[in-house]
Amino acid sequence: MTGIAVIGTGYWGKNHVRTYSELASEGVINSVKICDLDEKRACELGEAFNIEYLIDYKELIADPNIDAVSIVTPSSTHYQLAKEFMKAGKDVLVEKPMTMNSRESEQLVKIANDTNQILMVGHIFRHHPAVKELKHRIDQGEFGKIQLISSNRLSFGAPRKDMGVIYALGVHEVDMFCYLMDKEYPDSIHTTASYTLQPDIEETAMITMDFDGTKAYAFESWLMPAYGKQRDLVVVGSEKTAKIDYLKPQELQVFDIRIAEQDFDGKTAFSVENEGSYTIPIPYAEPLKEELRHFIQCINDRSRPISDGEIGLRAVRMAEAALESANNGRTFSF
């Protein structure tokens, strides 16, 4: 059985604690501990879930009952924590972005390879049931040639101080687009961004990625009150189109519609063939719980995570490129 510790009990760390607690009650793991510098917060969460808490993460490094950790701390701390735990023989799940620069991400991948430890990055949408269903259908050829991808990740709230929307939100899209297109990198990335409230923190960005002529657009913003919290993905194929509302993991909407091309006396004419739309129901599964189950499986059978360190490194490289493009106005090629 496996012992897991969660380092960081902020907004998302609490969800890790809750989910691991559920997995422990199901007998999937043996035990859970939590660690946070904020003793009051750690104590309250520990009491709520009847879990032991600590304030010094180094105690976990020396704990023989802890096999792995979820690092859910500020991104600037990911590198040092992940490095220490892997070198101490612990497997690591680190939340996205893996680090704030590719140099540190490269080092973590090297350490994972040198120590034979599991390094997994929290690209949670690879575990989203509707995304997995869509990926399967794309790979089977149901949608034909992918012609266009568009994603919106919009909300209204106070901007962060440590990073802008490219690293905080866009890192999801750059990974997801490559995942769906079955590519390690796009051919190029071009980004425009606006810096409305802070001179060095972008609150809105449009990331454009090119995959051999197929364009993928990601619109990210914290300054969009008109739609509430919007998280969606549209994939347009030559045969069908799909839409996912990320907030509804139990369904995939499919539009059986396409542009038909015909030849009339040497002239090309286009028409729309529309056979309606339908929703594919998908058994509900919480993406975070699926992600943590996968992490535990990788720990137990020493298998490679579907969002391993290499995947996390690529996402950081693409986020770097997107930010560089936003700052200098140039297109970044891979």
WONOR-V988902 format. One record per residue. N is the residue number from 1. D_CENTER is the distance of its C-alpha to the mean C-alpha in Angstrom with 1 decimal. Layout:
[[N & D_CENTER] [N & D_CENTER]]
This chain:
[[1 & 27.3] [2 & 24.5] [3 & 24.4] [4 & 21.1] [5 & 20.9] [6 & 18.4] [7 & 18.8] [8 & 18.2] [9 & 19.1] [10 & 17.9] [11 & 16.2] [12 & 13.1] [13 & 15.2] [14 & 17.6] [15 & 15.3] [16 & 14.8] [17 & 18.6] [18 & 19.4] [19 & 17.4] [20 & 18.9] [21 & 22.2] [22 & 22.1] [23 & 21.4] [24 & 24.3] [25 & 26.5] [26 & 25.8] [27 & 26.8] [28 & 23.6] [29 & 23.7] [30 & 26.8] [31 & 26.0] [32 & 23.6] [33 & 24.3] [34 & 22.8] [35 & 23.3] [36 & 23.3] [37 & 25.7] [38 & 26.4] [39 & 28.9] [40 & 29.6] [41 & 26.0] [42 & 25.6] [43 & 29.0] [44 & 28.3] [45 & 25.2] [46 & 27.0] [47 & 29.9] [48 & 27.9] [49 & 26.5] [50 & 29.4] [51 & 27.4] [52 & 28.7] [53 & 27.4] [54 & 27.9] [55 & 27.6] [56 & 27.9] [57 & 25.1] [58 & 27.7] [59 & 29.3] [60 & 26.3] [61 & 26.6] [62 & 30.2] [63 & 29.6] [64 & 30.3] [65 & 28.9] [66 & 25.4] [67 & 23.7] [68 & 20.1] [69 & 18.1] [70 & 14.9] [71 & 14.6] [72 & 13.5] [73 & 15.7] [74 & 15.7] [75 & 13.8] [76 & 17.3] [77 & 18.2] [78 & 15.5] [79 & 17.6] [80 & 20.9] [81 & 19.8] [82 & 17.9] [83 & 20.8] [84 & 23.4] [85 & 22.0] [86 & 21.6] [87 & 25.1] [88 & 26.4] [89 & 25.3] [90 & 22.4] [91 & 19.1] [92 & 16.0] [93 & 12.5] [94 & 11.2] [95 & 8.5] [96 & 6.5] [97 & 8.2] [98 & 10.3] [99 & 13.3] [100 & 14.7] [101 & 16.5] [102 & 16.5] [103 & 19.8] [104 & 18.5] [105 & 15.5] [106 & 18.3] [107 & 20.3] [108 & 17.9] [109 & 17.6] [110 & 21.4] [111 & 21.9] [112 & 19.9] [113 & 22.1] [114 & 25.2] [115 & 24.9] [116 & 23.5] [117 & 20.9] [118 & 17.6] [119 & 14.8] [120 & 11.3] [121 & 8.1] [122 & 5.8] [123 & 2.7] [124 & 4.4] [125 & 5.1] [126 & 6.8] [127 & 8.9] [128 & 9.8] [129 & 13.6] [130 & 14.2] [131 & 11.6] [132 & 13.2] [133 & 16.6] [134 & 16.1] [135 & 15.0] [136 & 18.1] [137 & 20.3] [138 & 19.4] [139 & 20.1] [140 & 23.4] [141 & 24.4] [142 & 24.7] [143 & 23.4] [144 & 25.4] [145 & 24.4] [146 & 21.3] [147 & 22.8] [148 & 20.3] [149 & 16.7] [150 & 16.1] [151 & 13.4] [152 & 14.2] [153 & 12.4] [154 & 15.6] [155 & 17.3] [156 & 20.3] [157 & 20.5] [158 & 21.5] [159 & 19.5] [160 & 18.2] [161 & 20.5] [162 & 18.3] [163 & 16.0] [164 & 15.8] [165 & 13.4] [166 & 12.4] [167 & 10.8] [168 & 9.9] [169 & 8.6] [170 & 9.1] [171 & 6.8] [172 & 4.3] [173 & 7.6] [174 & 9.0] [175 & 6.8] [176 & 7.3] [177 & 10.9] [178 & 11.7] [179 & 10.6] [180 & 12.9] [181 & 15.5] [182 & 15.6] [183 & 15.8] [184 & 14.9] [185 & 15.3] [186 & 16.8] [187 & 20.5] [188 & 20.0] [189 & 18.1] [190 & 20.1] [191 & 19.1] [192 & 21.3] [193 & 20.7] [194 & 22.9] [195 & 23.9] [196 & 25.8] [197 & 26.1] [198 & 25.3] [199 & 26.4] [200 & 23.5] [201 & 20.5] [202 & 19.4] [203 & 18.9] [204 & 18.5] [205 & 17.3] [206 & 17.6] [207 & 15.8] [208 & 17.7] [209 & 16.8] [210 & 19.6] [211 & 19.6] [212 & 23.3] [213 & 24.3] [214 & 21.5] [215 & 19.9] [216 & 16.4] [217 & 16.3] [218 & 13.7] [219 & 15.5] [220 & 14.0] [221 & 16.5] [222 & 17.7] [223 & 21.2] [224 & 21.3] [225 & 23.3] [226 & 24.5] [227 & 21.9] [228 & 20.8] [229 & 17.1] [230 & 16.0] [231 & 12.7] [232 & 13.7] [233 & 13.5] [234 & 16.8] [235 & 17.6] [236 & 21.2] [237 & 23.1] [238 & 26.8] [239 & 27.5] [240 & 25.2] [241 & 22.4] [242 & 19.5] [243 & 17.9] [244 & 15.1] [245 & 15.1] [246 & 11.7] [247 & 14.1] [248 & 16.2] [249 & 14.5] [250 & 18.1] [251 & 19.0] [252 & 18.7] [253 & 21.1] [254 & 23.0] [255 & 25.6] [256 & 28.3] [257 & 29.3] [258 & 29.9] [259 & 32.1] [260 & 35.2] [261 & 37.1] [262 & 40.9] [263 & 43.7] [264 & 46.9] [265 & 49.7] [266 & 47.4] [267 & 45.3] [268 & 41.7] [269 & 41.0] [270 & 37.8] [271 & 37.4] [272 & 34.8] [273 & 34.7] [274 & 33.2] [275 & 33.3] [276 & 31.4] [277 & 28.1] [278 & 26.9] [279 & 24.2] [280 & 23.1] [281 & 22.8] [282 & 20.3] [283 & 20.9] [284 & 18.9] [285 & 16.4] [286 & 14.2] [287 & 10.6] [288 & 10.6] [289 & 13.9] [290 & 13.1] [291 & 10.4] [292 & 13.2] [293 & 15.8] [294 & 14.3] [295 & 14.3] [296 & 17.9] [297 & 18.9] [298 & 17.9] [299 & 19.9] [300 & 22.8] [301 & 23.2] [302 & 21.9] [303 & 19.7] [304 & 16.9] [305 & 13.3] [306 & 11.4] [307 & 8.7] [308 & 11.6] [309 & 12.7] [310 & 13.5] [311 & 10.1] [312 & 9.0] [313 & 12.3] [314 & 12.0] [315 & 9.0] [316 & 11.3] [317 & 14.2] [318 & 13.0] [319 & 12.2] [320 & 15.7] [321 & 17.2] [322 & 16.1] [323 & 17.5] [324 & 20.6] [325 & 21.2] [326 & 21.0] [327 & 23.5] [328 & 25.9] [329 & 25.7] [330 & 25.4] [331 & 23.4] [332 & 21.6] [333 & 22.2] [334 & 20.8]]
